[in-house]
Amino acid sequence: MKDTTKHPCFNKENAGSCGRVHLPVAPKCNIQCNYCNRKYDCVNESRPGVTSSILKPFQAAEYMDAVLEKEPRITVAGIAGPGDPFANPQEVLETMRLLNKKHPHLLFCLSTNGMGILPYLDDIAELGVSHVTITMSAVDPAIGAKIYSWVQDGNTIHYGEEGAKLLLDRQLKAIKGLKDRNIIVKINSIAIPGINDDHLLEVAKVASELGADIQNIIPLKPTADTLFADIEEPNHSLIGPLRKAATPYIKQMTHCKRCRADAVGLLSKDQSASLCGTLQACAQHKPLELEKPRPYVAISSREGLLINQHFGETKSFYIWGEDQKGNFSLIEERKVPPKACGPKRWEELALLLNDCRTVLTAAIGETPKVYLEEHGISSHTLSGLIQDGLEAVYHTGNIESLKCRRAGIAGGCQGTGTACG
């Protein structure tokens, strides 16, 4: 059984001997905080939302190997952005799956605003995530409306108190859901003078009532080109009393370093700068599968003439190739094995198509796209004649002109991994 005391952020006593690594695999975010400006390639900045590179899941696994070789005191693998993990759920879950397979001894940690986590509570529990941090800086929508510019739920953007209320509802349900699954929960609360500094005690009370384990009251770090850029950073004379007042309700974290999204090493000895080159090198790696010969293109088609079928509904793929004279020919009609459930299905299909460089389909969900990419197979949503698609792949490269414009097909799939594709 994993020793959960070896998380340096949750246990100050071990902060000098146990390290963490943040894997920047989540670039997109589903809310806009008025203090956040997520600029990349700024190695001298030490604040959340900053990273030198974005990694794909397989690259994160390779980077983890390199980090452990150079710093064996790492006990925690975390994902903290630079956006939000659950605005990038498939990339995050795939990263966790790879780490769980290669480094099961590590503690797995996620840091989120809580907006999109609810559909994935069972997934992260099954993958062995032991610690989750939720950034919750208000439990009153009127105050939250001053902190968040907007909140995105699916394809809908919510503003003002409406958005803040929706976010708060998700956060409260997330804390309860995580505790129901025996996951350790930390609440990050950003102290913003004149906005919520006299409200954070109420946040502590609510978090405590829901069973959260620890609160981290973090002073605002004013950042250029944000709405809160001109607010003065609060010092210990403000933060100290806030933590003292909240302590009777919930344990307080007092050693936070406001880590980057690619932080690595001990809290007291961050190695983000020294390992920046390693991170950037891993971000350039290609899957081993790309080194294999991939002469073919897989087509989702009902009748073998048009690209007109959903990836997840395809019962057999038409496999096409090109001869030395540049002529296209149908190699075979490759039948899909009986439907498996969830991720297993996409893994089987990726292996079925492992000699194909790309898949041309009328629509495909985010989950199978990620699995295909992990195996070095690209995918494109197109409509029209198979011959035109093959011409674009093999000769002109002008795939964009054939992109599927039938939003009703591609737009409706959320890629949930439930075997719809």
C-alpha positions as CSV (number, residue, x, y, z in Angstrom):
1,M,0.0,0.0,0.0
2,K,1.3,3.5,-0.9
3,D,2.5,5.7,1.9
4,T,0.3,8.8,1.5
5,T,2.4,10.7,4.0
6,K,5.1,11.1,1.4
7,H,3.3,13.9,-0.4
8,P,5.4,17.0,0.4
9,C,2.6,19.5,-0.2
10,F,0.2,17.7,2.2
11,N,2.8,16.8,4.8
12,K,5.3,19.5,5.7
13,E,7.4,17.1,7.7
14,N,8.4,15.2,4.5
15,A,8.9,18.3,2.3
16,G,12.7,18.2,2.7
17,S,13.0,14.5,1.8
18,C,10.2,13.8,-0.7
19,G,9.9,15.5,-4.1
20,R,7.2,16.0,-6.7
21,V,7.1,16.5,-10.5
22,H,4.3,18.3,-12.3
23,L,3.6,16.9,-15.8
24,P,2.3,19.7,-18.1
25,V,-0.1,17.7,-20.2
26,A,-3.2,19.9,-19.8
27,P,-2.9,23.2,-21.8
28,K,-6.6,24.1,-22.0
29,C,-8.7,25.6,-19.2
30,N,-12.4,25.9,-18.7
31,I,-12.5,29.1,-16.6
32,Q,-10.7,32.4,-16.7
33,C,-9.5,33.8,-13.4
34,N,-8.8,37.5,-13.1
35,Y,-5.3,36.8,-11.8
36,C,-4.2,34.2,-14.3
37,N,-2.1,34.8,-17.4
38,R,-0.8,31.4,-18.8
39,K,2.4,32.4,-20.7
40,Y,4.7,29.7,-21.8
41,D,8.5,29.6,-22.2
42,C,9.3,31.8,-19.3
43,V,11.6,29.7,-17.2
44,N,12.3,32.5,-14.7
45,E,8.7,32.8,-13.6
46,S,7.6,30.7,-10.7
47,R,3.8,30.7,-10.5
48,P,1.0,28.3,-11.5
49,G,0.0,28.3,-15.1
50,V,3.6,28.6,-16.4
51,T,5.5,25.8,-18.2
52,S,8.4,25.6,-20.7
53,S,6.7,22.9,-22.8
54,I,3.5,21.0,-23.2
55,L,3.8,17.2,-23.2
56,K,1.7,14.5,-24.7
57,P,0.9,11.5,-22.5
58,F,3.7,9.2,-23.9
59,Q,6.2,12.1,-23.6
60,A,5.2,12.7,-20.0
61,A,5.9,9.0,-19.3
62,E,9.3,9.3,-20.9
63,Y,10.0,12.5,-19.0
64,M,9.0,10.8,-15.7
65,D,11.7,8.1,-16.5
66,A,14.3,10.8,-16.9
67,V,13.3,12.7,-13.8
68,L,13.4,9.7,-11.6
69,E,16.9,8.8,-12.9
70,K,18.2,12.3,-12.0
71,E,16.2,12.8,-8.8
72,P,15.2,9.5,-7.1
73,R,13.6,11.3,-4.1
74,I,10.5,12.1,-6.3
75,T,7.5,10.4,-4.6
76,V,4.7,12.3,-6.3
77,A,3.6,12.6,-10.0
78,G,1.1,15.4,-10.3
79,I,-0.7,17.2,-13.1
80,A,-1.4,20.9,-12.4
81,G,-2.0,22.4,-15.8
82,P,-0.9,24.8,-17.2
83,G,-4.7,24.8,-17.8
84,D,-7.0,22.5,-15.9
85,P,-6.7,18.7,-16.0
86,F,-10.4,18.2,-16.7
87,A,-10.5,20.6,-19.6
88,N,-8.1,18.0,-21.0
89,P,-9.5,14.8,-19.5
90,Q,-8.4,12.3,-22.1
91,E,-4.7,13.4,-22.1
92,V,-4.7,13.4,-18.3
93,L,-6.3,10.0,-17.9
94,E,-4.0,8.5,-20.5
95,T,-1.0,10.0,-18.7
96,M,-2.2,8.5,-15.4
97,R,-2.7,5.2,-17.0
98,L,0.8,5.1,-18.4
99,L,2.4,6.2,-15.1
100,N,0.3,3.6,-13.2
101,K,1.7,1.0,-15.5
102,K,5.3,2.1,-15.3
103,H,5.7,3.6,-11.8
104,P,2.9,2.2,-9.6
105,H,4.9,3.1,-6.5
106,L,4.4,6.8,-7.0
107,L,1.6,8.9,-5.5
108,F,-0.6,10.4,-8.1
109,C,-1.9,13.9,-7.6
110,L,-4.2,16.3,-9.6
111,S,-4.8,20.0,-9.1
112,T,-8.1,21.4,-10.6
113,N,-10.6,24.1,-10.3
114,G,-13.3,21.4,-10.0
115,M,-15.4,22.5,-12.9
116,G,-15.1,19.4,-15.0
117,I,-14.0,16.7,-12.6
118,L,-17.4,15.1,-11.8
119,P,-17.7,12.7,-14.7
120,Y,-14.2,11.3,-14.0
121,L,-14.3,10.7,-10.2
122,D,-14.5,6.9,-10.7
123,D,-11.8,7.0,-13.3
124,I,-9.2,8.8,-11.2
125,A,-10.1,6.6,-8.2
126,E,-9.5,3.5,-10.3
127,L,-6.2,4.8,-11.6
128,G,-5.0,5.3,-8.0
129,V,-5.0,9.1,-7.7
130,S,-4.6,9.6,-4.0
131,H,-4.5,13.4,-3.7
132,V,-6.6,16.1,-5.4
133,T,-6.3,19.8,-4.9
134,I,-9.3,22.0,-5.7
135,T,-8.8,25.8,-6.1
136,M,-11.8,27.3,-4.4
137,S,-11.5,31.0,-3.4
138,A,-15.2,31.8,-2.8
139,V,-18.3,30.2,-1.6
140,D,-20.5,33.1,-2.4
141,P,-21.3,33.6,-6.1
142,A,-21.3,37.4,-5.7
143,I,-17.7,37.3,-4.6
144,G,-16.8,34.5,-7.1
145,A,-18.1,36.8,-9.9
146,K,-15.4,39.3,-9.0
147,I,-12.7,36.6,-9.3
148,Y,-13.7,34.7,-12.5
149,S,-14.2,36.4,-15.9
150,W,-16.1,33.4,-17.3
151,V,-16.8,29.8,-16.8
152,Q,-17.1,27.3,-19.6
153,D,-19.5,24.3,-19.4
154,G,-19.3,22.3,-22.6
155,N,-19.9,24.7,-25.5
156,T,-21.6,27.4,-23.3
157,I,-19.8,30.3,-21.6
158,H,-21.3,31.7,-18.4
159,Y,-20.5,35.1,-17.0
160,G,-20.9,36.9,-13.7
161,E,-22.7,35.3,-10.8
162,E,-24.3,32.7,-13.0
163,G,-20.8,31.3,-13.9
164,A,-19.6,31.6,-10.3
165,K,-22.6,29.8,-9.0
166,L,-22.2,27.0,-11.5
167,L,-18.5,26.6,-10.7
168,L,-19.2,26.6,-6.9
169,D,-21.9,23.9,-7.3
170,R,-19.4,21.7,-9.2
171,Q,-16.6,22.4,-6.6
172,L,-18.8,21.4,-3.6
173,K,-20.0,18.2,-5.3
174,A,-16.4,17.4,-6.3
175,I,-15.1,17.7,-2.7
176,K,-17.9,15.4,-1.5
177,G,-17.4,12.9,-4.4
178,L,-13.7,12.8,-3.8
179,K,-14.1,12.2,-0.1
180,D,-16.7,9.5,-0.8
181,R,-13.9,7.7,-2.7
182,N,-11.4,8.1,0.1
183,I,-9.2,10.6,-1.8
184,I,-7.3,13.2,0.2
185,V,-8.4,16.7,-0.7
186,K,-6.6,20.0,-0.3
187,I,-8.4,23.3,-0.9
188,N,-6.3,26.1,-2.5
189,S,-7.8,29.5,-1.7
190,I,-6.2,32.6,-3.4
191,A,-6.2,35.6,-1.0
192,I,-7.1,38.7,-3.0
193,P,-7.1,41.9,-0.9
194,G,-10.3,43.9,-1.2
195,I,-12.0,41.0,-3.0
196,N,-12.2,37.9,-0.8
197,D,-9.7,38.4,2.1
198,D,-12.6,38.8,4.6
199,H,-14.4,35.8,3.1
200,L,-11.8,33.1,3.3
201,L,-12.8,32.0,6.8
202,E,-16.2,31.1,5.3
203,V,-14.4,29.1,2.6
204,A,-12.6,27.2,5.4
205,K,-15.8,26.4,7.2
206,V,-17.5,25.1,4.1
207,A,-14.5,23.0,3.0
208,S,-14.3,21.5,6.5
209,E,-18.0,20.6,6.6
210,L,-17.5,18.7,3.3
211,G,-14.6,16.7,4.8
212,A,-11.6,18.4,3.0
213,D,-8.3,17.5,4.7
214,I,-6.3,20.7,4.4
215,Q,-6.5,24.3,3.2
216,N,-3.8,26.3,1.5
217,I,-4.4,30.1,1.7
218,I,-2.2,31.5,-1.0
219,P,-1.4,35.2,-1.4
220,L,-2.3,36.6,-4.8
221,K,0.7,37.0,-7.1
222,P,-0.1,40.1,-9.3
223,T,0.6,39.2,-12.9
224,A,0.9,41.5,-15.9
225,D,-1.9,41.7,-18.4
226,T,-4.6,40.6,-15.9
227,L,-7.5,42.4,-14.2
228,F,-5.8,42.0,-10.8
229,A,-2.3,43.2,-12.0
230,D,-2.4,46.3,-9.9
231,I,-3.6,44.7,-6.7
232,E,-0.8,44.7,-4.1
233,E,0.5,41.3,-3.2
234,P,-0.6,40.5,0.4
235,N,2.2,39.9,2.9
236,H,2.3,37.7,6.0
237,S,0.6,40.4,8.1
238,L,-2.6,39.5,6.1
239,I,-2.0,35.8,5.4
240,G,-0.9,34.8,8.9
241,P,-4.1,35.9,10.7
242,L,-6.2,34.4,8.0
243,R,-4.5,31.0,8.5
244,K,-4.7,31.3,12.2
245,A,-8.5,32.1,12.1
246,A,-9.1,29.1,9.7
247,T,-7.0,26.6,11.7
248,P,-9.8,25.6,14.2
249,Y,-11.9,24.5,11.2
250,I,-9.3,22.9,8.9
251,K,-5.6,22.1,8.9
252,Q,-3.5,24.8,7.2
253,M,-0.7,24.4,4.7
254,T,2.1,27.0,5.4
255,H,4.9,25.9,3.1
256,C,3.5,26.4,-0.4
257,K,5.9,27.5,-3.1
258,R,3.3,28.5,-5.7
259,C,4.7,25.9,-8.1
260,R,4.9,26.1,-11.8
261,A,3.0,23.6,-14.0
262,D,6.3,21.9,-14.7
263,A,7.8,22.1,-11.2
264,V,10.1,19.3,-10.3
265,G,12.3,18.4,-7.3
266,L,12.0,19.2,-3.6
267,L,9.8,22.1,-2.6
268,S,12.9,23.8,-1.2
269,K,15.1,22.9,-4.1
270,D,13.1,23.2,-7.3
271,Q,14.9,21.9,-10.4
272,S,12.6,23.2,-13.1
273,A,15.3,25.3,-14.6
274,S,18.0,22.6,-14.6
275,L,15.6,20.0,-16.1
276,C,14.1,22.4,-18.6
277,G,16.2,21.0,-21.4
278,T,15.1,17.5,-20.5
279,L,11.5,18.6,-20.6
280,Q,11.8,20.3,-23.9
281,A,13.7,17.4,-25.4
282,C,10.9,15.0,-24.3
283,A,8.3,17.3,-25.9
284,Q,10.0,16.7,-29.2
285,H,9.9,12.9,-29.0
286,K,7.7,11.0,-31.4
287,P,6.0,7.6,-30.6
288,L,8.1,4.6,-31.3
289,E,5.3,3.5,-33.6
290,L,6.2,6.3,-36.0
291,E,9.4,4.5,-36.8
292,K,7.5,1.6,-38.2
293,P,6.7,1.4,-41.9
294,R,3.2,2.9,-42.3
295,P,2.3,2.7,-46.0
296,Y,-1.5,2.6,-45.6
297,V,-4.5,4.8,-45.0
298,A,-7.6,3.5,-43.2
299,I,-11.0,4.7,-44.3
300,S,-14.4,4.8,-42.5
301,S,-16.9,4.2,-45.2
302,R,-20.3,2.6,-45.6
303,E,-19.9,1.5,-49.2
304,G,-16.2,1.9,-50.1
305,L,-16.7,5.0,-52.2
306,L,-17.2,7.9,-49.8
307,I,-15.7,8.9,-46.4
308,N,-19.1,8.9,-44.6
309,Q,-19.0,6.8,-41.5
310,H,-18.3,7.5,-37.8
311,F,-15.0,5.9,-36.5
312,G,-16.8,4.2,-33.6
313,E,-19.5,2.8,-35.8
314,T,-17.2,1.4,-38.4
315,K,-17.6,-2.4,-38.7
316,S,-14.7,-2.7,-41.2
317,F,-12.1,-0.3,-42.4
318,Y,-11.1,0.0,-46.0
319,I,-7.3,-0.1,-46.2
320,W,-5.8,1.8,-49.1
321,G,-2.2,2.1,-50.3
322,E,-0.2,3.7,-53.1
323,D,2.1,2.0,-55.6
324,Q,5.4,3.2,-56.9
325,K,3.7,5.0,-59.8
326,G,1.5,7.0,-57.5
327,N,-1.7,5.0,-58.1
328,F,-4.1,4.1,-55.3
329,S,-5.4,0.6,-54.7
330,L,-7.6,-1.0,-52.1
331,I,-5.4,-3.4,-50.1
332,E,-8.2,-5.1,-48.1
333,E,-11.4,-4.6,-46.1
334,R,-10.3,-5.1,-42.5
335,K,-13.0,-6.2,-40.1
336,V,-13.2,-4.7,-36.7
337,P,-13.2,-7.2,-33.7
338,P,-16.4,-7.5,-31.6
339,K,-16.9,-4.3,-29.5
340,A,-15.0,-4.2,-26.2
341,C,-15.8,-1.6,-23.6
342,G,-14.2,1.8,-23.1
343,P,-10.4,2.1,-23.4
344,K,-9.9,-1.5,-24.3
345,R,-11.8,-1.0,-27.5
346,W,-9.6,2.0,-28.7
347,E,-6.5,0.1,-27.8
348,E,-7.6,-2.8,-30.0
349,L,-8.5,-0.6,-32.9
350,A,-5.1,1.2,-32.7
351,L,-3.4,-2.1,-32.9
352,L,-5.6,-3.2,-35.7
353,L,-4.5,-0.2,-37.7
354,N,-0.9,-0.1,-36.7
355,D,0.4,-0.2,-40.3
356,C,-1.7,2.9,-41.2
357,R,-0.3,6.4,-41.1
358,T,-3.7,8.0,-40.8
359,V,-7.5,7.4,-40.5
360,L,-10.0,9.3,-42.6
361,T,-13.4,9.3,-41.0
362,A,-16.6,11.3,-40.9
363,A,-16.3,11.9,-37.1
364,I,-14.2,10.7,-34.2
365,G,-14.3,11.4,-30.5
366,E,-11.4,12.8,-28.4
367,T,-10.8,9.5,-26.6
368,P,-10.1,7.3,-29.6
369,K,-8.1,10.2,-31.2
370,V,-5.7,10.2,-28.2
371,Y,-5.3,6.4,-28.4
372,L,-4.5,6.6,-32.1
373,E,-2.0,9.3,-31.5
374,E,-0.3,7.3,-28.8
375,H,0.3,4.6,-31.5
376,G,1.5,7.2,-34.0
377,I,-1.7,7.2,-36.1
378,S,-3.2,10.6,-37.0
379,S,-6.9,11.0,-37.7
380,H,-8.8,13.5,-39.9
381,T,-12.6,14.2,-40.1
382,L,-13.4,14.6,-43.8
383,S,-16.4,14.3,-46.1
384,G,-16.3,13.4,-49.8
385,L,-14.8,10.9,-52.1
386,I,-12.2,8.4,-50.8
387,Q,-10.0,9.2,-53.8
388,D,-9.9,12.9,-52.9
389,G,-8.9,12.1,-49.3
390,L,-6.1,9.8,-50.5
391,E,-4.9,12.5,-52.9
392,A,-4.7,14.9,-50.0
393,V,-2.8,12.4,-47.7
394,Y,-0.3,11.1,-50.2
395,H,0.2,14.0,-52.6
396,T,-1.1,17.5,-51.9
397,G,-1.3,17.6,-48.1
398,N,-4.4,19.8,-48.5
399,I,-6.6,18.0,-46.0
400,E,-8.1,21.2,-44.6
401,S,-10.1,21.8,-47.8
402,L,-11.9,18.5,-47.3
403,K,-12.6,18.9,-43.6
404,C,-16.1,17.7,-42.5
405,R,-18.5,20.7,-42.3
406,R,-21.4,18.6,-41.0
407,A,-21.2,19.8,-37.4
408,G,-24.1,17.6,-36.5
409,I,-21.9,14.6,-36.8
410,A,-18.5,15.6,-35.4
411,G,-19.9,18.2,-33.0
412,G,-22.2,15.8,-31.2
413,C,-19.5,13.3,-30.1
414,Q,-17.9,14.0,-26.7
415,G,-15.5,11.1,-26.9
416,T,-16.4,9.7,-23.6
417,G,-14.9,6.3,-24.3
418,T,-18.2,4.5,-24.0
419,A,-17.7,2.8,-27.4
420,C,-19.5,5.4,-29.5
421,G,-16.2,6.6,-30.8
